[in-house]
Amino acid sequence: MTALTRLIASSPFRLSLAYLGAFVLVAALVLGFIGWRANELLTTQVIETLSAEVTGLREQFQVGGAARLRDIVADRSQEPGGGLYLLTDSTGRKLAGNLPRAPFQLEDGRGGVFRYRRTSDVPQRKDRIAVGVPLAVPGGYTLIVGRDIEDQQQFADTLWKVALWGIGLLALVGIGAGLLISRTVLGRIEGITAAVRTIMAGDLSSRIPVAGMDDELDRLSASLNDMLSRIEELMGALREVSNNIAHDLRTPLNRLRNNAEEALRNPDDVATYRAALAKTIEEADELIRTFNSLLLIARLEGRAIAESLTQVDVSAIVADVAELYEPVAEEAGLALATKVPDGVMITANRELVSQAVANLVDNAIKYSADAPALGEAAPERKVTIEVIPSGALVDIVVADEGPGVPAEDRQRALQRFVRLEQSRSAPGSGLGLSLVAAVARLHGGSIRLEDNHPGLRAILTLPSEPFARVAEPTTSSALTLSPAAERAAAIASG
Amino acid sequence: MRVLVIEDDRETAQFLQRSLKESGHAADVATDGDTGLAMARDGKYDVLVVDRMLPRRDGLSIVQTLRQEGARTPVLILSALSGVDDRVTGLRAGGDDYLTKPYAYTELLARIEALARRPAPEEIVTRYQIGDLTLDRLSHKVSRGGEPILLQPREFRLLEYLMKHAGRVVTRTMLLENVWDYHFDPQTNVIDVHISRLRSKIDKGFEKPLLHTVRGAGYMIRDGAD
């Protein structure tokens, strides 16, 4: 019962009911009008025929007088068909005809519809309907000429009945179909509601069922699913941030506390105190740096600054970063080469792209500086920065000739805090590449790591128009690090 | 120099007051927005240090109000918000500099001192001179002891910034922000390498060094004993 009431109260059912009501009303109006008009037309025709006959009879009267009229009426009364006649004298007495008496409906002297019972030998069970015209004949006679329209009327009645039944059936089928459609639609909507409830209950990985019909409900489900993926992604990022904060900030915080505690435990020795305090500040600074990077990555992943993108000259950005790092590279015994075409414009955030490129260059220098020499004959090691525009994309390539990253570790290298085993000793928070990945994602681009034979080749791909990409979010290349893949990798690596 | 610190955290405010006094400056403290605005209006301060989030009236509103009233006192905005957009909002409201918490006191001091001696806008200096080192801002020529020194464009801007703030500490972050227009913290100390390059061009071969490293703070160009 509740299911039925819910069905009846559902909006698809109410909609189909309203639609049906309107349809039936219009159909009834149209049918009614047609019926009325047809009846009118037929009646008019009958009356016209009668008028012609009456004119004929009047002429006969003028020629042959009352006697002749009576004979003709008596004659015609015997003929089969629907002709009805009655000739009465001034006293109302019947002289001839097949009508028993003058119908009262015609007493006003005008033609119209009347009911009668035939005086034939066949006993009539009920009155028949007819149209008649009265004619006053000089000498006090009254002649009534009529036509039986009972058959016509019955035909019209049948038509009416059929129309009514039809509309009734239509309404019935309509209501049935409405219920059926409502049940289907309602079933799917209930499915969506149930899925949403499950998700609200905490199972964020659950998804709304898609019927595969590619209709608006499917599209709604797909959009909701996209939204859920995005929410899940953000929640995941948030959880990851808190996990990372827990992991990587607690340890240095604890170290900081230990230092302070140890200094306090020692007898008052100013030099020890000073050293401990200096170390405390140093550790605090390192903590702040890590914290800032984490916050920035979290902000980028929340796309909080997507609106601050403007037209920027990526060539200038890369050239500036190269210029910033050129002395550092030189000091590390590396040659910094750039291949940057002029005036490549993209829509991006200058600060973030600068920071991403700076991180890549920083890494390239850091990891290839202390690599073992290439050999006596080998020339100076190089770090190469290139800008390669290709269609709607721009590749910013930073390549070094250092030890590189083994293929199996490349994906992991892009995750937060991951610092590969052999580089544990190098300074840095381990957030450099994850920040680059976050910047790439914010701009709708990607970061991938390749082998430079020898060394590492980091390719930061940015679209020239970051928001032109909205149409095809699922067709990213396999090498691109999608947030989901990153999370999967994070889970896999424990 | 008189500094007004508008900061709602009493401990921080008192720390700043003490530290500024130790550095030879006078400092007053206001711990809410309304008091801060009232004090900024009638006090003769050289620099205002304004926290962004304050009770009763937020920092940006104080700066906006003061600017609307025509006050040109330099303002350093302190904030726990570090986004690029937040910085832009802060500077657009009329702030002259923006520093994100947590900050090092040396950084804050260097910035306050840089702000306090900011020349009036109508005063255009075309030539800087420290000892025998001169920098011509119009012809982009640098010379020391009459000997011309060839500098790269960025080195020129670096030296220009240092000379503009001669006698005062300039931090690495200030250099990154003002010479390179970067508001992020590179992982490597890139600035040190640029400074050592500049130093080799302007100080190498001369008896008296002009470009000094201030430990734990930054750099300073100054004519005088180390």
Chai-1 contact restraints between the chains, C-beta under 6 A:
chainA,res_idxA,chainB,res_idxB,connection_type,confidence,min_distance_angstrom,max_distance_angstrom,comment,restraint_id
A,I288,B,P102,contact,1.0,0.0,6.0,A-B,restraint_1
A,I305,B,D85,contact,1.0,0.0,6.0,A-B,restraint_2
A,S308,B,D85,contact,1.0,0.0,6.0,A-B,restraint_3
A,L324,B,V190,contact,1.0,0.0,6.0,A-B,restraint_4
A,P327,B,V193,contact,1.0,0.0,6.0,A-B,restraint_5
A,P327,B,H194,contact,1.0,0.0,6.0,A-B,restraint_6
A,P327,B,R197,contact,1.0,0.0,6.0,A-B,restraint_7
A,V328,B,T188,contact,1.0,0.0,6.0,A-B,restraint_8
A,V328,B,V190,contact,1.0,0.0,6.0,A-B,restraint_9
A,V328,B,V193,contact,1.0,0.0,6.0,A-B,restraint_10
A,E331,B,V193,contact,1.0,0.0,6.0,A-B,restraint_11
A,E351,B,V84,contact,1.0,0.0,6.0,A-B,restraint_12
A,E351,B,H183,contact,1.0,0.0,6.0,A-B,restraint_13
A,Q355,B,F184,contact,1.0,0.0,6.0,A-B,restraint_14
A,A358,B,P186,contact,1.0,0.0,6.0,A-B,restraint_15
A,D362,B,Q187,contact,1.0,0.0,6.0,A-B,restraint_16
A,D362,B,T188,contact,1.0,0.0,6.0,A-B,restraint_17
A,G428,B,Q187,contact,1.0,0.0,6.0,A-B,restraint_18
